[in-house]
Amino acid sequence: MTGYAEEVAGGQDGRVLVWDPAEPGTPLVELGRHENWVEAVAVLPDGRVVTGGHDGRLLLWDPAEPGTSPVELGRYESRLSVLRRSPGLAACLPAPSQWAWCDPL
């Protein structure tokens, strides 16, 4: 793993996984876990990963340091189901029609 998230996934078990499709056969790398389902993922231009889940937490992960604690960018009362990325910013949708912007830089 280069420290840059090539592909990222999250699931019902709360795990946040990254892998490099250019290196077939290498194991998935677990960055860490949410307390519940991971519903949304986004890769920032610098390779860091932002995730949102049923636990209402918006987390920032560094693929160069798998297994370390993420930075909590926000916590919401409802689940985070959508993430969107623009240069340097991450947006989440914690409730219907309610966008929240954060700057993880």
N, C-alpha and C positions, 0 to 999 in steps of 0.2 A: 504494500500500500504506500502510495507516495505522500500521504498527508493531505491529499486533495480528494474530496468525495466525487468519484466518477458516477456512481449510481448509489441511490439510497432508498431504503424501504423501511416501513414500520408496520406493525400488525397488531392483532388482538392480544398478543402476549406482552405488549408494551415495549418490546425490543426495538432499537434503532440500529439497522444494519447497513453497512457500506461494502462495496466491492468494486473492483476494477475489471470491466469486461475485456480489457486488453490482456488480462492475465487469467485465461480460463483454467479452471481446476484449483485455483487458490481459494482457501476458505473465506467465508464471509467474516467481516470484522464487526463485532458488536461495540458500538460507541457507548451504549448504556441503555437505560430503560425509563419509560414513563410509569406512573402508578397504575395506568389503565391503557386501553387501546390507543394506538397512534393513528390519528386520522389524517394528518396533513404533514407533508415534508417539502422542503425547498432547499436548494443548494445556492449559496451566495457566490458572487463572482470570485471571491478569494478562496472558495472551497469549503468554508465552514457550512454547517448544516443547521437549519432551523426546523423544529418540529412542534406540532400542536396535537393535543389529544383529548380524550374523554376526561382526563383529570383537570382540564382547564388551564394547564400550564403551557406556556410558550417557552421552549428551551433552545439554547444555542450550544452546539457541539463543535469540537475541533477534531477532525479525523486524524490529525497528526498525533493526538493524544487519546487513543481509545481507552475507555474504562475510567477516565477522569470525570469528575462531576461537571455537568453542564452549567452554563450561566442561565439563570431564570430571567427571561426578559419581561415576563408578565404572568399574572394569574387571573383567571376569569371564572365567574360562577357557572358558566355553561361550557360545554365542550367546544373545542376549537376544531372546526371541520374544513376550513379552507385556508391555505397559505398562498401568498402571491409574492413575487419578488420583482423589485425594480432595482436599478443600480444602488447598492448600498442599503436598501431598505427592505424590510419584510412587513407584510400586512397580514392580519389574521381576521377571521370572521367569527367572533365569539358568540354572536347571536344574530338572528335574522336581520339583515340590512344594517348591521353595525360593524363598520370597519375600524380597526385600531392599527395605527402605524407605530413601528418601533425602529430605531436605528441601532443595529447591533455592532456598529463599528466603534 
